[in-house]
Amino acid sequence: MEGKGLVAQLQKAAICPACRGHFKDPVILDCDHSYCRACITRYWEEAAATGKGPRVLSCPQCKAVFERKNLRTNVKLAVEVKITQHLNAKTAHVPLAPKPRRRRGGWIPATGIQEKKEVIREVCRC
């Protein structure tokens, strides 16, 4: 379910560019792009298996080359993914309930109603 505005931006930010699913154990590279740990590791392994030369670690998006494997856990992104998953679950399972309607004259206090009914009964008996 796609949201609008900020919710849509949050949902878009929670998608891994490699697997197109929600991030699982998100990591951030030195170029500031984020991937699932398994996705970037698989990408590097496939690149090393098909490459004829030395093993090259690069970013799939910007093609930046790294000298060493440096995967830092992206804690902020992991929190955003959790929030997005909770939002998706909440909007999918809970239908929007209509707001309670107010009477045109406003709210009538519950204690005042009973007292007024007793006074009216006494007046009618006379």
N, C-alpha and C positions, 0 to 999 in steps of 0.2 A: 504494500500500500504506500503510495507516494504521498508525502506531505507537501505543504506549501511553505514557502519562505525559509525561515531559519531551520525548520525541521527537515526540509528537503536538502538543505546544505549539509546538515549534520549526517543525514543518511548517505549522501554522496561521499562525504569524507570518510565514512566507515567501510568503504569498499576497496578491497585490494586491487590494484591495477593488473596484477598478474593472473589471479584466479577468478576475479570478478565476483567474489563472495565477501562476506564480512571477514575482517582481519582476524586471524587466529595467531596469537602470540606475535603482535606487531613489532617489527624492528625498524630502526632508522639507519640509513647509510650516511656516510660522510657528506654526501651531496644533498642531504635533507629529504630524500624521497623515502617513503615507507612501504614495506611489503610484509607479508606473513613470513615468519622465519623459514618455514618449509618451502615456500614459493621461491624465495631468493636463493636458498641453498640448492634447490633443484635446478634453477636457471644456471647457476654457476657450474654445477656438476655436468649438465648437458653441454654447456659451452666448452668445458674442458674435454669432454669425451669426443666432441666433433672437431675441436680445434687441432691443427697440426703443430702449432708452435707452443710456447710456454703458456702455462695457465694464466689467464687474464681475468681479473675480477672487475666487472663493470656494472653500471646501473642500466637496467633495461630501458628506462625512460630517457635519460639525458646522455647516456653512453660515457659517463665519466669513469675513468679508470682508477682503481685503487691499488696501492702497493701491498696492502695486507687486508686480511679479513677482519673487519671491525663492525660487528653487529651489536648495536646498543638497543635495549628494549625501549620501546616508545610507550611509556606509561600513560602519558596524556591521551594518546590515541586509543589505548586499551580501555580507558575510562569512557571515552566518547563512544566506542563500539558498544560497551555495556549499556549506556544510556539509550543508544539507538535501538538496541535489541529490546529493551524494556518498553520503549515507546511503540515499537512495532507490535509487540505482544499486547500491549494495553489497547491500542486502537483497533486491533484485529478482533479481540474477544469481547470488549465492552462497548455495547452500543451507546450512543449519546442519549442521555435521558433528558426529557424536556424540563425546563426550569419550572419550579412551582409558581403558580400564578397568584398574584395578590389581588385582593378585592379592590374595587375602585376607590372605596373610602379609606383604605389602609387596613392595618391589622387591628382586630378587636381583642383586647385582653381577655383571657379565658375566665378570670375571676370576676370581672365586671358583668359578664353575661348572666351568670347564675344569679347574682344579686338582683339584676334588673328583672329577671323572670319572676322572682319571688315577689317583688314590689308590684308588678303588673297583676299577678294572681290575687294579691290582697285587695287591690283597687277594684278589680272586677267583681269580687264577692259582695261588695257593699251595695 
